Amino acid sequence: MKWIVGVSIIASALGWAGTMTIPPATITPDEATLKYFPQETRSIAFVDVAALVNAPLVQDVLNKGQFNMLPQGLQEIVDKTGFDPRRDLNHVTVGYISTRERLIVADARYDTFKAEQFLKDQGKSSETYLGRVVYRDADFAVTFLDGVVLLGSDSAVRSAIDRITYPGSVQIGSDLLQAIRTIEAGSQMWAVGSFDQQDLPAGVYQSTPAAEILKSLRSGTWQMRVDRDLHGRATADFVDAQSAGSVTDMVRGLIAVAKLQTAKQQPDLLHVLDGIQVSNTGSSVVAQIDEPGDLLIKLQGVRSRAAFK
C-alpha cells in the first residue's frame, strides 16, 4: 500500500507543477463592439461597469455610503431620464482614433424617448444621417441605437454609423487585436494601444530626462481586476532596452523616495507602495500592482474624513 501513497504524492506534485506553467486565460475581442471603430484607431480602453460594480470590494465601498453622490450634471440626467449609470450601464469602450477624434460606445439600458427629449431640452441641434438621428453640440455628437449609445467627435460618430450601415468595413488593426488578446480574462478594466509624441502635452516636449524617456515609448497595455482586492498590471514597450531600463530605475527611485517620506507618517500608504513591483526585460517594462482591499477602504475612509475637516 505504501507505493500507492508514494505514487499519489508524486502525481499531486506533478499536477501542481503543471498548473504553475499554465498561462492565464485571456479575453476574446468583442467584435460586436469593435465593429464601430475604424482601422486607424490607435488605442482602445474598456470598462465592464456592471462587473466592476458587483465586485466584492466595490460593493463594500458602496455599502459604506462612499461614492453614492453623483456629480450635479450626472444627477440631472438621472432625474430627467431615469438612467442611472450605477444600475443601467453595462460596459463602455473608448477608442482614441487621432488627436482630434474619439469614439465612445456605451452598452446600456435606457429609454430612448426620454434620452432624446433631454438633449432637445438642452438645446442640442439634430439631423438625420443614414436613418439615425444625430444630436450635436459643436464638434461633439451622440446618437442612440438599440441598447447602444455612440458619442464622441462628430466625424467619429458618423463613421461608426457608416460602418454599421454598410457592413464589410475593415476592422481595427491586427496589432490592437493582438494586444487585446493578451488581456487576462476577468479584468474589468483594460486599455491597449500605440503611442506617439503628438500625444504628449505641450510642456512635456521640454528637454528633461522624463520627457526624453516618454518620447521613446511605443505602445503599452494596462489591465485591472477587482475582487476583494485590487490587481493590476501595466506593460510599456520602448524603442530600446536602454530606455526601458531608465524607466524602471526612475520609477523604482520615485517609489523609494515616497516610502522614505511616508514610512513614519503614513504606514498604511507604505503598505500600498509595497504592493507595486516594477521590472524590465529587454525593451519592455512591467508594473505589477496587488493591493489588499481592506487597506484601500481604510485609506479612502481617511481621505473622506480629512475632506470634511
The 8 nearest C-alpha neighbors of each residue, nearest first, counted from 0:
[[1, 3, 2, 4, 5, 6, 7, 8],
 [2, 0, 4, 3, 5, 6, 7, 8],
 [1, 3, 5, 4, 0, 6, 7, 8],
 [4, 2, 6, 1, 0, 5, 7, 8],
 [5, 3, 7, 1, 2, 6, 8, 0],
 [6, 4, 2, 8, 3, 7, 1, 9],
 [5, 7, 9, 3, 8, 4, 10, 2],
 [8, 6, 10, 4, 5, 9, 11, 3],
 [7, 9, 11, 5, 6, 10, 12, 4],
 [8, 10, 12, 6, 11, 7, 13, 5],
 [11, 9, 7, 13, 12, 8, 6, 14],
 [12, 10, 14, 8, 9, 13, 7, 15],
 [11, 13, 9, 15, 10, 14, 16, 8],
 [14, 12, 16, 10, 15, 11, 17, 9],
 [13, 15, 17, 11, 12, 16, 10, 18],
 [16, 14, 12, 18, 17, 13, 11, 19],
 [17, 15, 13, 19, 14, 18, 12, 20],
 [16, 18, 14, 19, 15, 20, 13, 21],
 [19, 17, 21, 15, 20, 16, 14, 22],
 [18, 20, 16, 17, 21, 15, 22, 14],
 [19, 21, 18, 17, 22, 16, 15, 23],
 [20, 22, 18, 19, 23, 17, 24, 16],
 [23, 21, 20, 24, 19, 18, 25, 183],
 [24, 22, 25, 183, 21, 184, 20, 182],
 [25, 23, 184, 183, 22, 26, 182, 21],
 [26, 24, 183, 184, 182, 181, 180, 23],
 [25, 27, 184, 180, 182, 183, 28, 24],
 [26, 28, 180, 29, 25, 179, 184, 30],
 [29, 27, 30, 26, 179, 180, 176, 33],
 [30, 28, 31, 32, 33, 27, 34, 26],
 [29, 31, 33, 32, 34, 28, 170, 27],
 [32, 30, 29, 34, 33, 35, 28, 163],
 [33, 31, 30, 34, 29, 35, 104, 92],
 [32, 34, 30, 35, 36, 31, 29, 171],
 [33, 35, 32, 36, 30, 31, 170, 162],
 [36, 34, 159, 33, 32, 162, 37, 163],
 [35, 37, 34, 33, 159, 171, 40, 38],
 [38, 36, 39, 40, 171, 170, 35, 169],
 [37, 39, 171, 170, 172, 40, 169, 36],
 [38, 40, 37, 41, 96, 171, 172, 97],
 [41, 39, 96, 38, 37, 42, 95, 171],
 [40, 42, 96, 192, 193, 95, 39, 43],
 [43, 41, 192, 95, 191, 94, 40, 193],
 [42, 44, 94, 191, 190, 93, 192, 95],
 [45, 43, 190, 93, 92, 189, 191, 94],
 [46, 44, 92, 189, 188, 91, 190, 93],
 [47, 45, 188, 91, 48, 90, 187, 92],
 [48, 46, 90, 187, 50, 49, 51, 188],
 [47, 49, 90, 51, 89, 50, 46, 52],
 [48, 50, 89, 52, 51, 47, 53, 90],
 [51, 49, 53, 47, 48, 52, 54, 187],
 [50, 52, 48, 54, 53, 49, 187, 47],
 [51, 53, 49, 50, 54, 57, 48, 58],
 [52, 54, 50, 51, 58, 55, 49, 57],
 [53, 55, 51, 226, 57, 56, 52, 58],
 [56, 54, 58, 227, 57, 226, 59, 53],
 [57, 55, 227, 59, 58, 54, 226, 292],
 [56, 58, 60, 59, 54, 55, 52, 61],
 [59, 57, 55, 61, 60, 56, 62, 54],
 [58, 60, 56, 62, 57, 61, 55, 63],
 [59, 61, 57, 63, 58, 62, 65, 56],
 [62, 60, 58, 64, 63, 65, 59, 57],
 [63, 61, 59, 64, 60, 58, 65, 57],
 [62, 64, 60, 61, 65, 59, 58, 66],
 [63, 65, 61, 62, 67, 66, 60, 68],
 [64, 66, 61, 67, 63, 60, 62, 68],
 [67, 65, 68, 61, 64, 69, 60, 63],
 [66, 68, 65, 64, 69, 61, 62, 63],
 [69, 67, 66, 70, 65, 74, 64, 71],
 [68, 70, 74, 73, 71, 67, 66, 72],
 [71, 69, 73, 72, 74, 68, 75, 67],
 [70, 72, 74, 73, 75, 69, 68, 76],
 [73, 71, 75, 74, 70, 76, 69, 77],
 [72, 74, 76, 75, 70, 71, 69, 77],
 [75, 73, 77, 71, 76, 72, 69, 70],
 [74, 76, 78, 72, 73, 77, 79, 71],
 [75, 77, 73, 79, 74, 78, 80, 72],
 [78, 76, 81, 82, 74, 83, 75, 80],
 [77, 79, 75, 76, 81, 80, 74, 82],
 [80, 78, 76, 77, 81, 75, 117, 113],
 [81, 79, 113, 82, 77, 76, 114, 78],
 [80, 82, 77, 78, 79, 83, 76, 109],
 [81, 83, 77, 80, 109, 87, 84, 76],
 [82, 84, 77, 85, 86, 87, 81, 88],
 [85, 83, 88, 87, 86, 82, 107, 89],
 [86, 84, 83, 87, 88, 52, 48, 49],
 [85, 87, 84, 83, 88, 49, 82, 89],
 [88, 86, 84, 108, 83, 107, 85, 89],
 [87, 89, 107, 84, 90, 86, 48, 106],
 [90, 88, 49, 107, 48, 106, 87, 47],
 [89, 91, 47, 48, 106, 46, 88, 105],
 [90, 92, 105, 46, 45, 104, 106, 93],
 [93, 91, 45, 104, 44, 103, 105, 46],
 [94, 92, 103, 44, 43, 102, 45, 104],
 [93, 95, 43, 102, 101, 42, 96, 103],
 [96, 94, 101, 42, 41, 97, 40, 43],
 [95, 97, 40, 100, 41, 101, 94, 39],
 [98, 96, 100, 99, 95, 101, 41, 40],
 [97, 99, 100, 198, 96, 197, 95, 101],
 [100, 98, 97, 101, 152, 96, 95, 155],
 [99, 101, 97, 96, 152, 98, 155, 95],
 [102, 100, 95, 151, 152, 96, 94, 155],
 [101, 103, 151, 94, 155, 93, 150, 152],
 [104, 102, 93, 150, 92, 149, 151, 94],
 [103, 105, 149, 92, 91, 148, 93, 102],
 [106, 104, 91, 148, 147, 90, 107, 103],
 [105, 107, 147, 90, 89, 146, 91, 88],
 [108, 106, 88, 89, 146, 87, 147, 105],
 [107, 109, 87, 146, 88, 110, 106, 82],
 [110, 108, 82, 111, 107, 87, 146, 114],
 [109, 111, 113, 112, 114, 80, 108, 82],
 [112, 110, 114, 113, 109, 115, 143, 116],
 [113, 111, 115, 114, 110, 116, 117, 80],
 [112, 114, 116, 80, 110, 115, 111, 117],
 [115, 113, 111, 117, 116, 112, 80, 110],
 [116, 114, 118, 112, 117, 113, 111, 119],
 [117, 115, 119, 113, 118, 114, 112, 120],
 [116, 118, 120, 114, 115, 119, 113, 121],
 [119, 117, 121, 115, 120, 116, 123, 122],
 [120, 118, 116, 122, 121, 117, 123, 115],
 [119, 121, 117, 122, 118, 116, 123, 115],
 [122, 120, 118, 119, 123, 117, 116, 124],
 [121, 123, 119, 120, 124, 118, 136, 117],
 [124, 122, 119, 118, 121, 135, 136, 134],
 [125, 123, 135, 134, 122, 136, 126, 119],
 [126, 124, 134, 133, 135, 123, 132, 127],
 [127, 125, 133, 132, 128, 134, 124, 131],
 [126, 128, 132, 131, 130, 133, 129, 125],
 [127, 129, 131, 130, 132, 126, 133, 157],
 [130, 128, 131, 127, 160, 164, 161, 132],
 [129, 131, 128, 127, 132, 164, 160, 133],
 [132, 130, 128, 127, 129, 133, 142, 160],
 [131, 133, 127, 126, 142, 128, 134, 125],
 [134, 132, 142, 125, 126, 141, 127, 131],
 [135, 133, 125, 141, 140, 124, 123, 142],
 [136, 134, 140, 124, 139, 123, 125, 137],
 [135, 137, 139, 123, 138, 140, 124, 134],
 [136, 138, 139, 135, 140, 153, 124, 123],
 [139, 137, 153, 152, 136, 140, 135, 154],
 [140, 138, 152, 136, 153, 151, 137, 135],
 [141, 139, 135, 153, 134, 150, 151, 152],
 [142, 140, 150, 134, 149, 133, 135, 151],
 [141, 143, 133, 149, 148, 132, 134, 150],
 [144, 142, 148, 147, 149, 145, 111, 141],
 [143, 145, 147, 146, 148, 142, 149, 131],
 [146, 144, 147, 143, 148, 111, 108, 106],
 [145, 147, 107, 108, 144, 106, 148, 109],
 [146, 148, 106, 144, 145, 105, 107, 143],
 [147, 149, 143, 105, 104, 144, 142, 150],
 [150, 148, 104, 142, 141, 103, 156, 143],
 [151, 149, 141, 103, 140, 102, 156, 148],
 [150, 152, 102, 101, 139, 140, 103, 156],
 [151, 153, 139, 155, 100, 154, 101, 138],
 [152, 154, 140, 156, 139, 138, 155, 157],
 [153, 155, 157, 156, 152, 158, 100, 138],
 [156, 154, 158, 152, 157, 153, 102, 100],
 [155, 157, 159, 153, 158, 154, 150, 152],
 [158, 156, 160, 154, 159, 155, 161, 153],
 [157, 159, 161, 155, 160, 156, 154, 162],
 [160, 158, 35, 162, 156, 161, 157, 155],
 [159, 161, 157, 158, 163, 162, 164, 156],
 [162, 160, 158, 164, 159, 163, 165, 157],
 [161, 163, 159, 165, 160, 164, 166, 168],
 [164, 162, 160, 165, 166, 161, 159, 35],
 [165, 163, 161, 162, 160, 166, 129, 159],
 [164, 166, 162, 163, 161, 167, 168, 160],
 [167, 165, 163, 168, 162, 164, 161, 34],
 [166, 168, 169, 165, 162, 170, 163, 34],
 [169, 167, 166, 162, 170, 165, 37, 34],
 [168, 170, 38, 167, 171, 37, 172, 34],
 [171, 169, 38, 34, 37, 168, 172, 36],
 [170, 172, 38, 37, 40, 36, 173, 39],
 [173, 171, 38, 174, 175, 176, 170, 39],
 [172, 174, 176, 175, 177, 171, 178, 170],
 [175, 173, 177, 172, 176, 178, 192, 171],
 [176, 174, 178, 177, 173, 172, 179, 192],
 [177, 175, 173, 179, 178, 174, 180, 172],
 [176, 178, 180, 174, 175, 179, 173, 181],
 [177, 179, 175, 180, 181, 176, 174, 191],
 [180, 178, 176, 181, 177, 182, 175, 28],
 [179, 181, 177, 178, 182, 26, 25, 27],
 [180, 182, 179, 178, 25, 183, 177, 26],
 [183, 181, 25, 180, 179, 26, 184, 222],
 [182, 184, 25, 24, 26, 186, 185, 181],
 [185, 183, 25, 26, 186, 24, 182, 23],
 [184, 186, 187, 183, 224, 26, 25, 225],
 [187, 185, 224, 223, 188, 184, 183, 222],
 [186, 188, 47, 224, 46, 51, 185, 223],
 [189, 187, 46, 223, 186, 45, 222, 47],
 [190, 188, 222, 221, 45, 44, 223, 186],
 [189, 191, 44, 221, 43, 220, 45, 222],
 [192, 190, 220, 43, 42, 219, 178, 221],
 [193, 191, 42, 41, 218, 219, 43, 175],
 [192, 194, 218, 41, 217, 42, 219, 195],
 [195, 193, 217, 218, 216, 192, 198, 196],
 [194, 196, 197, 198, 217, 193, 214, 199],
 [195, 197, 198, 199, 214, 194, 213, 215],
 [196, 198, 195, 199, 98, 200, 194, 201],
 [199, 197, 196, 195, 200, 194, 98, 201],
 [198, 200, 197, 196, 203, 201, 204, 195],
 [201, 199, 202, 203, 198, 204, 197, 196],
 [200, 202, 203, 204, 199, 205, 197, 198],
 [203, 201, 204, 200, 205, 199, 210, 206],
 [202, 204, 205, 210, 201, 200, 199, 206],
 [205, 203, 202, 201, 210, 206, 199, 200],
 [204, 206, 203, 207, 202, 210, 201, 211],
 [205, 207, 204, 210, 211, 208, 203, 209],
 [206, 208, 210, 209, 205, 211, 203, 204],
 [209, 207, 211, 210, 212, 206, 213, 245],
 [208, 210, 212, 207, 211, 213, 203, 246],
 [211, 209, 213, 207, 212, 208, 203, 214],
 [210, 212, 214, 208, 213, 209, 207, 215],
 [211, 213, 209, 215, 214, 210, 242, 208],
 [214, 212, 210, 216, 215, 211, 209, 196],
 [213, 215, 211, 212, 216, 196, 210, 195],
 [214, 216, 213, 212, 238, 237, 217, 211],
 [217, 215, 237, 213, 214, 236, 218, 194],
 [216, 218, 194, 237, 236, 193, 215, 238],
 [219, 217, 193, 194, 236, 192, 235, 216],
 [218, 220, 235, 234, 236, 192, 191, 193],
 [221, 219, 191, 234, 190, 233, 235, 192],
 [222, 220, 233, 190, 189, 232, 234, 191],
 [223, 221, 189, 232, 231, 188, 186, 190],
 [222, 224, 231, 188, 186, 230, 189, 187],
 [225, 223, 186, 230, 187, 229, 231, 185],
 [224, 226, 229, 228, 54, 230, 227, 223],
 [227, 225, 228, 54, 55, 56, 229, 224],
 [228, 226, 56, 55, 292, 225, 229, 54],
 [227, 229, 292, 291, 226, 225, 290, 56],
 [228, 230, 225, 290, 289, 224, 292, 291],
 [231, 229, 289, 224, 288, 223, 225, 290],
 [230, 232, 223, 288, 222, 287, 224, 289],
 [231, 233, 287, 222, 286, 221, 288, 223],
 [232, 234, 221, 286, 220, 285, 222, 235],
 [235, 233, 285, 220, 219, 284, 221, 286],
 [234, 236, 219, 284, 283, 218, 237, 285],
 [235, 237, 283, 218, 217, 219, 282, 216],
 [238, 236, 216, 217, 282, 239, 215, 243],
 [237, 239, 215, 217, 216, 282, 236, 242],
 [238, 240, 282, 241, 237, 242, 243, 281],
 [241, 239, 282, 281, 243, 242, 244, 238],
 [242, 240, 244, 243, 239, 245, 282, 281],
 [241, 243, 245, 244, 240, 239, 212, 246],
 [244, 242, 240, 282, 246, 241, 245, 284],
 [243, 245, 247, 241, 242, 246, 240, 248],
 [246, 244, 242, 248, 243, 247, 249, 241],
 [245, 247, 249, 243, 244, 248, 250, 242],
 [246, 248, 244, 250, 245, 249, 251, 278],
 [249, 247, 245, 251, 246, 250, 252, 244],
 [248, 250, 246, 252, 247, 251, 245, 253],
 [251, 249, 253, 252, 247, 248, 246, 254],
 [250, 252, 254, 248, 253, 249, 247, 255],
 [253, 251, 255, 249, 250, 254, 248, 256],
 [252, 254, 250, 256, 255, 251, 257, 249],
 [255, 253, 257, 251, 252, 256, 258, 250],
 [254, 256, 252, 258, 257, 253, 251, 259],
 [257, 255, 259, 253, 258, 254, 252, 260],
 [258, 256, 254, 260, 255, 259, 253, 261],
 [257, 259, 255, 261, 256, 260, 262, 269],
 [260, 258, 256, 257, 262, 261, 255, 263],
 [259, 261, 257, 258, 262, 256, 263, 264],
 [262, 260, 265, 258, 264, 263, 259, 269],
 [261, 263, 266, 259, 258, 269, 260, 264],
 [264, 262, 261, 265, 266, 260, 259, 269],
 [263, 265, 261, 262, 266, 260, 268, 267],
 [266, 264, 261, 268, 267, 263, 262, 269],
 [265, 267, 269, 262, 268, 263, 264, 261],
 [268, 266, 270, 269, 265, 271, 294, 298],
 [269, 267, 271, 270, 266, 265, 272, 261],
 [268, 270, 266, 272, 267, 271, 258, 262],
 [271, 269, 273, 267, 268, 272, 266, 274],
 [272, 270, 268, 274, 273, 269, 290, 267],
 [271, 273, 269, 274, 270, 275, 268, 254],
 [274, 272, 270, 271, 275, 269, 276, 258],
 [273, 275, 289, 272, 271, 288, 290, 276],
 [276, 274, 288, 273, 272, 287, 277, 289],
 [275, 277, 287, 286, 274, 288, 278, 273],
 [278, 276, 286, 285, 247, 287, 275, 251],
 [279, 277, 285, 284, 247, 286, 276, 280],
 [280, 278, 284, 283, 285, 244, 243, 247],
 [281, 279, 283, 282, 284, 278, 240, 243],
 [280, 282, 240, 283, 279, 243, 239, 284],
 [281, 283, 240, 239, 243, 237, 236, 280],
 [284, 282, 236, 280, 279, 281, 235, 243],
 [285, 283, 279, 235, 234, 243, 278, 280],
 [286, 284, 234, 278, 233, 277, 279, 287],
 [285, 287, 277, 233, 232, 276, 234, 288],
 [288, 286, 232, 276, 275, 231, 277, 285],
 [287, 289, 275, 231, 230, 274, 232, 290],
 [290, 288, 230, 274, 229, 231, 275, 287],
 [289, 291, 229, 274, 228, 271, 292, 288],
 [292, 290, 228, 294, 293, 229, 295, 289],
 [291, 293, 228, 295, 294, 227, 56, 296],
 [294, 292, 296, 295, 291, 297, 228, 227],
 [293, 295, 297, 292, 296, 291, 298, 267],
 [296, 294, 298, 292, 297, 293, 299, 291],
 [297, 295, 299, 293, 294, 298, 300, 292],
 [296, 298, 294, 300, 295, 299, 293, 301],
 [299, 297, 301, 295, 300, 296, 294, 302],
 [300, 298, 296, 302, 301, 297, 295, 303],
 [301, 299, 303, 297, 298, 302, 296, 304],
 [300, 302, 298, 304, 299, 303, 305, 297],
 [303, 301, 305, 299, 300, 304, 306, 298],
 [302, 304, 300, 306, 305, 301, 299, 307],
 [305, 303, 301, 306, 307, 302, 300, 308],
 [304, 306, 302, 308, 303, 307, 301, 300],
 [307, 305, 303, 304, 308, 302, 301, 300],
 [306, 308, 304, 305, 303, 302, 301, 300],
 [307, 305, 306, 304, 303, 302, 301, 300]]
